[in-house]
Amino acid sequence: MIQRLQSVYMLLAAIALAVCFVFDEDMRPSGLTLCLAVISFFNIFLYKNRVRQARVCLGVMLAGIVYYIFLAIRQPQLGWYSALPMVAVLLLFMARKRIVKDEKLVRSLDRIR
């Protein structure tokens, strides 16, 4: 469901990670940012299982943080594209927050029935 706000956040995170992959010449063979971008993009389509979607979102966030730390250690001179993994982590954090909010709303409505 693309009209959900968390879907937009995950799409923007996938775009940010893909741009980071394109502009990062030294880390290109690892392909971790491309893998995270693909996972983040396909996570949009897990909207029917919000718990799994939140877990995948958390996993991509943790992998993005680890990648950013690895990038900062390996390259002391960081370019403008180096901020994109942290932007993606922030967007995924906001998406996960909205996913959990939706899950709480659905569970509260199930109790009313």
N, C-alpha and C positions, 0 to 999 in steps of 0.2 A: 504494500500500500504506500504509494509515493506521497500521498497527501498528509501523512503523519510527519510531524516536525522532526522526530528522531530519524526518519528515513532521509530527510534532507541533510541532517548533520552527518550521517554515515556516508552519504554520497560526497559531501564536501571533504570529509576526511579521506576518502578513497582518492579523490582528485589531488589532494595535497600530497599524499604518499606517492602517487604516480608521478607528479611533477618532481618530487624529490628524487625519485629513481632516474628520471630523465637527465636531471642536471648534475647528479653526483657521479663524476667520472671515476673516482678512486674506488668507490664501493660497489660499482655496477656488477662485478661478478657474483657478489653474494646474493643479490636479488631479493633481499629480505623486504625492502620497502615495496617492491612490486607484489610480492606474496601477501604482505599485509594489506595492500590496496585491493587486491582481488578478494581476499577474505572479507574485508570491510564492505566491498560492493555486494557480494553475495549474501552478506548478513542482512541486507535490506529485505531479502525475500524470505526470511525466517519469521515474518511477522505473525504467523499463526501460532508459533511457539515462543512466547515472550521470554520465558525463563532461559531457554537455550540462546535466544538472541542476546540477552543481557550477559550471559556467560561468555559468549564469543566476543562480545564487545569488550569485556574486561580482559580477556586474553590478548586481544589485539592491542589494547592500551598498555598492558604490561610489556609486551614485545616491543612496542614503540618506545617505551621508556628505556628498555635495555639497549635498543638500537641507538638511541640518542646518546646514552652514556658511552657506548662503544665508539660512536662517531666523534664525540668530544675528546676521547682519549687518543684516538688514532690521528685526528687532524686538529692540531692546535689552532690553525688558521681556518676558521669556519666561514663559509660563504652565506649569502642570503637564503639559500635553499636549506641550510642547516636548521632553520627555525621551523620548517614545515612538519617534521615529525612531531614536534611539541604542539603545533597548531592542530594536527590530526588527533593527538591524544586529548587535547582539550575538547575538540568537537565530539570525540567518542565518549568522553566523560559526560558531556551534556546529553548525548543520545541515550546513554545508559540510564541517566537520571530520569529521563522522560519514559523509558521503557519500564522501569520499576514503578513509576507513578501510574502508568497505564495498568500494570499488573495489579497494583493495589486497588485501583478503581474497579476492575473487573471482579476481583475477589470480594470486595465490599458489596457489589451488586448481587453476587451469587448468594451472599448471606441473607439478603433481604427477601429473596424468593422463598 
